[in-house]
Amino acid sequence: MILKQIIVYSGCLEKEVLVYCSRKHHVSTGLSALSASRLSNVHLHQEDKELLVVNEGKNSDGYKDYVVRAWLPRKIQQRYKPFTGGFGKTLPRNNPPTQVPSKQISIGTRRMYNKTSHNNRVASRNKRSYKKRFLLKQEETENFPKSRLPQALIIGVKKCGTRALLEFLRLHPNVRAPGPEVHFFDKFYHLGLEWYRQQMPPTLKDQLTIEKTPSYFIGKQVPVRVHNMSRDMKLLLVVRDPVTRAISDYTQTVTKWPQTPFFEKMAFLNASTGLIDTAWPPIGIGVYVRYFLLWNHVFPPRQIHVVSGENLIKNPGREMTRVQDFLGLPRIVSDHHFYFNQTKGFPCVKKSENKGVPHCLGKTKGRTHPDIAPETIDRLRDFYRPFNQKFFQIVGRDFMWH
Ligand SMILES: Nc1ncnc2c1ncn2[C@@H]1O[C@H](COP(=O)(O)OS(=O)(=O)O)[C@@H](OP(=O)(O)O)[C@H]1O
């Protein structure tokens, strides 16, 4: 058994360690591949061993070669660079290299990063990061019904029609989504990606898993966290006139806490000067541009689709066509799926996979709003106008909230 060479080459997320063993050695796991090759200069830690898999065994003249995959932190990947026979390339099939690297190689994090507490933190971050990559890789390769991490998120905005969008998307046979809001990226991030995955319904590989949690939009750390999980994530953002949104938000608060003071009392710091209390969430959240910029810094515009909450009510078929195009789904959800329910005052669904009868969203959606004085509405409109303009400019669409 001869180790010809360890070659570490890069796709984007993982490194592959190519091991050549003679034919007589049976190699079934990444670990046995490494030990069969007597790779004494490769050190592995228990957790790292679990992340090694044999990708495939190939036969070449006199040798059997195995590709052992290890998901390695980026910093460690860079240390492999000197050994690469061609960074980003696979090895030529009939021309196994003969040069054996002389330096000691360490796969894993602990030995390299346990010298100082800072390095320990880096190491555990890296370990989390490559476990994440391992999970993502699994997502790509297997095709049987199982819970998968979402490929698209409805990130907000609260009270703009996010539930309607999710329920309309669920009419599509290629879409699956958990019913409740998961709040992984803002509340339960510490529970880890595996926990998050378990919250998802089982899907086939060609089905899209979508999750909606409207509070993601305003979470400062959320964009980076989402990006860390998947840089390809598709983001859906529903927006509506921030004045209507504020009243809807307030209506919900009053439903939960009936003692809440009148809208005007909450919205203005000083009723006579008309100074607006931007720290009051129903008002502050409506400054969409402020939060949108955070997302825009992390994700390219082609990965963020902004949905008009007004159109989702007036013309759900057309708005859903845009959404399906953005998600790369065949256009299946259309006008035929909806009818306007006069009593509810909103579009409802004719029938879906789960329910064979027409149905509307629950009674917490489409509540009757309190009457708000026209001058209050005007003041709020004036307040939001410049922020709205900036937002329209950035997203390249005028939502006509005049
Ligand atoms: N088809 C349909 N049926 C009922 N309601 C609809 C629909 N489409 C949009 N809307 C509007 O959605 C508002 C609730 O928004 P969200 O679902 O984003 O609210 S939440 O953030 O999840 O609480 C909800 O706000 P309220 O009217 O204040 O209840 C509705 O105005």
The ligand as an SDF file (V2000), in Angstrom:
LIG
                    3D

 31 33  0  0  0  0  0  0  0  0999 V2000
  -55.4340   37.3750    1.9130 N   0  0  0  0  0  0  0  0  0  0  0  0
  -55.3010   38.0290    3.0720 C   0  0  0  0  0  0  0  0  0  0  0  0
  -56.0920   37.7390    4.1190 N   0  0  0  0  0  0  0  0  0  0  0  0
  -55.9480   38.4040    5.2840 C   0  0  0  0  0  0  0  0  0  0  0  0
  -55.0300   39.3650    5.5030 N   0  0  0  0  0  0  0  0  0  0  0  0
  -54.2280   39.6800    4.4880 C   0  0  0  0  0  0  0  0  0  0  0  0
  -54.3280   39.0380    3.2380 C   0  0  0  0  0  0  0  0  0  0  0  0
  -53.3930   39.5590    2.4200 N   0  0  0  0  0  0  0  0  0  0  0  0
  -52.7440   40.4860    3.1180 C   0  0  0  0  0  0  0  0  0  0  0  0
  -53.2480   40.5720    4.3580 N   0  0  0  0  0  0  0  0  0  0  0  0
  -52.7590   41.5100    5.3630 C   0  0  0  0  0  0  0  0  0  0  0  0
  -51.7780   40.8430    6.1170 O   0  0  0  0  0  0  0  0  0  0  0  0
  -51.7290   41.5000    7.3670 C   0  0  0  0  0  0  0  0  0  0  0  0
  -50.9980   40.6340    8.3630 C   0  0  0  0  0  0  0  0  0  0  0  0
  -49.6580   40.6260    7.9530 O   0  0  0  0  0  0  0  0  0  0  0  0
  -48.6840   39.4780    8.3500 P   0  0  0  0  0  0  0  0  0  0  0  0
  -49.2380   38.1700    7.9420 O   0  0  0  0  0  0  0  0  0  0  0  0
  -47.3580   39.8370    7.8200 O   0  0  0  0  0  0  0  0  0  0  0  0
  -48.7100   39.5930    9.9290 O   0  0  0  0  0  0  0  0  0  0  0  0
  -47.6670   38.9540   10.9470 S   0  0  0  0  0  0  0  0  0  0  0  0
  -46.4930   39.8060   10.9350 O   0  0  0  0  0  0  0  0  0  0  0  0
  -47.4080   37.5840   10.5380 O   0  0  0  0  0  0  0  0  0  0  0  0
  -48.3600   39.0370   12.2520 O   0  0  0  0  0  0  0  0  0  0  0  0
  -53.1540   41.7640    7.7120 C   0  0  0  0  0  0  0  0  0  0  0  0
  -53.1560   42.8830    8.5550 O   0  0  0  0  0  0  0  0  0  0  0  0
  -54.4750   43.3240    9.3520 P   0  0  0  0  0  0  0  0  0  0  0  0
  -55.4460   43.7600    8.3000 O   0  0  0  0  0  0  0  0  0  0  0  0
  -54.0590   44.4430   10.2370 O   0  0  0  0  0  0  0  0  0  0  0  0
  -54.9390   42.1360   10.1250 O   0  0  0  0  0  0  0  0  0  0  0  0
  -53.8040   42.0180    6.3590 C   0  0  0  0  0  0  0  0  0  0  0  0
  -53.9980   43.3790    6.1120 O   0  0  0  0  0  0  0  0  0  0  0  0
  1  2  1  0
  2  3  1  0
  2  7  2  0
  3  4  2  0
  4  5  1  0
  5  6  2  0
  6  7  1  0
  6 10  1  0
  7  8  1  0
  8  9  2  0
  9 10  1  0
 10 11  1  0
 11 12  1  0
 11 30  1  0
 12 13  1  0
 13 14  1  0
 13 24  1  0
 14 15  1  0
 15 16  1  0
 16 17  2  0
 16 18  1  0
 16 19  1  0
 19 20  1  0
 20 21  2  0
 20 22  2  0
 20 23  1  0
 24 25  1  0
 24 30  1  0
 25 26  1  0
 26 27  2  0
 26 28  1  0
 26 29  1  0
 30 31  1  0
M  END
$$$$
